[in-house]
Amino acid sequence: MTARALARRNIAAFEAAGVDAVIVNAAGCGAAMKEYGRLLRNDALWSARAEHFAASVRDVLEFVAG
Protein backbone atom coordinates (compact mmCIF):
# COMPACT_ATOMS: atom_id res chain seq x y z
CA MET A 1 0.00 0.00 0.00
CA THR A 2 1.12 3.51 -0.64
CA ALA A 3 1.38 6.27 1.95
CA ARG A 4 -1.69 7.96 0.46
CA ALA A 5 -3.77 4.79 0.70
CA LEU A 6 -2.73 4.29 4.33
CA ALA A 7 -3.52 7.93 5.12
CA ARG A 8 -7.01 7.54 3.65
CA ARG A 9 -7.52 4.38 5.68
CA ASN A 10 -6.43 6.08 8.91
CA ILE A 11 -8.62 9.11 8.27
CA ALA A 12 -11.66 6.93 7.58
CA ALA A 13 -11.02 4.86 10.72
CA PHE A 14 -10.79 7.90 13.00
CA GLU A 15 -13.83 9.50 11.35
CA ALA A 16 -15.82 6.31 11.96
CA ALA A 17 -14.71 6.34 15.60
CA GLY A 18 -16.08 9.88 15.96
CA VAL A 19 -13.08 11.24 17.86
CA ASP A 20 -12.58 14.97 18.49
CA ALA A 21 -8.79 14.71 18.59
CA VAL A 22 -6.08 12.19 17.84
CA ILE A 23 -3.54 12.18 20.67
CA VAL A 24 -0.22 10.52 19.85
CA ASN A 25 2.78 9.69 21.98
CA ALA A 26 5.12 8.79 19.13
CA ALA A 27 6.60 11.94 17.60
CA GLY A 28 7.27 10.38 14.21
CA CYS A 29 3.74 9.06 13.83
CA GLY A 30 2.22 12.34 14.93
CA ALA A 31 4.41 14.31 12.53
CA ALA A 32 3.40 12.04 9.66
CA MET A 33 -0.32 12.33 10.46
CA LYS A 34 -0.05 16.12 10.73
CA GLU A 35 1.14 16.05 7.10
CA TYR A 36 -1.91 14.19 5.73
CA GLY A 37 -3.37 17.45 4.45
CA ARG A 38 -0.27 18.10 2.37
CA LEU A 39 0.00 14.46 1.31
CA LEU A 40 -3.57 14.42 -0.05
CA ARG A 41 -3.79 18.06 -1.21
CA ASN A 42 -4.27 17.06 -4.85
CA ASP A 43 -6.98 14.49 -4.13
CA ALA A 44 -10.33 16.19 -4.71
CA LEU A 45 -12.23 13.61 -2.66
CA TRP A 46 -9.90 13.55 0.33
CA SER A 47 -8.09 16.89 0.60
CA ALA A 48 -10.63 18.61 2.87
CA ARG A 49 -11.02 15.53 5.04
CA ALA A 50 -7.25 15.20 5.31
CA GLU A 51 -6.85 18.86 6.31
CA HIS A 52 -9.52 18.49 8.99
CA PHE A 53 -7.92 15.29 10.27
CA ALA A 54 -4.41 16.79 10.32
CA ALA A 55 -5.68 19.74 12.35
CA SER A 56 -7.03 17.32 14.97
CA VAL A 57 -3.71 15.51 15.56
CA ARG A 58 -1.95 16.48 18.80
CA ASP A 59 1.20 15.28 20.47
CA VAL A 60 0.42 14.09 24.00
CA LEU A 61 2.50 16.90 25.56
CA GLU A 62 0.88 19.46 23.27
CA PHE A 63 -2.51 18.17 24.45
CA VAL A 64 -1.58 18.23 28.15
CA ALA A 65 -0.12 21.74 27.88
CA GLY A 66 -3.38 22.95 26.31
VOVEXLO-546271 format. One line per field, with one value per residue (C-alpha): residue number from 0; x, y, z. Coordinates in nm, 3 decimals. Example, Ala and Ser with C-alpha at 12.3 -4.5 7.8 and 13.67 -1.06 7.14 Angstrom:
% residues 2
seq (0,1);
px (1.230,1.367);
py (-0.450,-0.106);
pz (0.780,0.714);
This chain:
% residues 66
seq (0,1,2,3,4,5,6,7,8,9,10,11,12,13,14,15,16,17,18,19,20,21,22,23,24,25,26,27,28,29,30,31,32,33,34,35,36,37,38,39,40,41,42,43,44,45,46,47,48,49,50,51,52,53,54,55,56,57,58,59,60,61,62,63,64,65);
px (0.000,0.112,0.138,-0.169,-0.377,-0.273,-0.352,-0.701,-0.752,-0.643,-0.862,-1.166,-1.102,-1.079,-1.383,-1.582,-1.471,-1.608,-1.308,-1.258,-0.879,-0.608,-0.354,-0.022,0.278,0.512,0.660,0.727,0.374,0.222,0.441,0.340,-0.032,-0.005,0.114,-0.191,-0.337,-0.027,0.000,-0.357,-0.379,-0.427,-0.698,-1.033,-1.223,-0.990,-0.809,-1.063,-1.102,-0.725,-0.685,-0.952,-0.792,-0.441,-0.568,-0.703,-0.371,-0.195,0.120,0.042,0.250,0.088,-0.251,-0.158,-0.012,-0.338);
py (0.000,0.351,0.627,0.796,0.479,0.429,0.793,0.754,0.438,0.608,0.911,0.693,0.486,0.790,0.950,0.631,0.634,0.988,1.124,1.497,1.471,1.219,1.218,1.052,0.969,0.879,1.194,1.038,0.906,1.234,1.431,1.204,1.233,1.612,1.605,1.419,1.745,1.810,1.446,1.442,1.806,1.706,1.449,1.619,1.361,1.355,1.689,1.861,1.553,1.520,1.886,1.849,1.529,1.679,1.974,1.732,1.551,1.648,1.528,1.409,1.690,1.946,1.817,1.823,2.174,2.295);
pz (0.000,-0.064,0.195,0.046,0.070,0.433,0.512,0.365,0.568,0.891,0.827,0.758,1.072,1.300,1.135,1.196,1.560,1.596,1.786,1.849,1.859,1.784,2.067,1.985,2.198,1.913,1.760,1.421,1.383,1.493,1.253,0.966,1.046,1.073,0.710,0.573,0.445,0.237,0.131,-0.005,-0.121,-0.485,-0.413,-0.471,-0.266,0.033,0.060,0.287,0.504,0.531,0.631,0.899,1.027,1.032,1.235,1.497,1.556,1.880,2.047,2.400,2.556,2.327,2.445,2.815,2.788,2.631);
